Amino acid sequence: MTSENADTTINEAADDATESPDEVLALPTEIEVTDEVIAVRTEALADIISMLRPAVQMDGGDLELVEADYINGVIEVELQGACGSCAVSGSTLTDGVERILKERLDWVTEVVGGVNEEIDELESAAMGRGAYVPKYY
């Protein structure tokens, strides 16, 4: 075998053994979401919501899980009670609840929700305690 033939054979073998750059970049980004995966996600989410609730309750509010899309990772929550009249309830939602859920559950992509403001403002303010900051003076 000549040197030229050996180089050609080695190059062909190398070409056969390597993937094209497009194939390397096309790695799977999604896992199959089976019933078992959903069950694990449901339990993990419930555990974290249960962990967060006492902190919100200490200030006179509450945190409720409204809906969860375990496939797309969208979680909807609602702050209740004193949160309706609290000036920092938006920060609690984004800087607290959303941040913690995204940090601890890698499948969570978005946390949406708001504050239940159906309760009377004075009743809501009367529930406030701890780090509660009134929205209305």
QUIUR-V329886 format. One record per residue. NEAR is the number of other C-alpha atoms within 8 Angstrom. Layout:
{{NEAR} {NEAR}}
//
This chain:
{{4} {5} {6} {6} {8} {9} {8} {8} {8} {8} {8} {8} {8} {8} {8} {7} {6} {6} {9} {6} {6} {7} {8} {8} {6} {6} {6} {5} {4} {4} {5} {4} {8} {6} {6} {7} {8} {11} {8} {8} {9} {9} {8} {9} {10} {8} {8} {9} {11} {8} {8} {10} {10} {9} {8} {11} {10} {9} {13} {14} {14} {13} {13} {9} {10} {8} {7} {9} {8} {9} {6} {8} {11} {12} {13} {11} {13} {12} {16} {13} {12} {17} {15} {15} {12} {13} {9} {8} {11} {8} {8} {9} {12} {9} {8} {9} {10} {11} {9} {8} {11} {12} {7} {6} {9} {7} {7} {12} {9} {9} {10} {8} {9} {9} {10} {11} {9} {5} {9} {7} {9} {6} {9} {14} {11} {7} {11} {15} {8} {7} {5} {10} {8} {10} {8} {5} {3}}
//
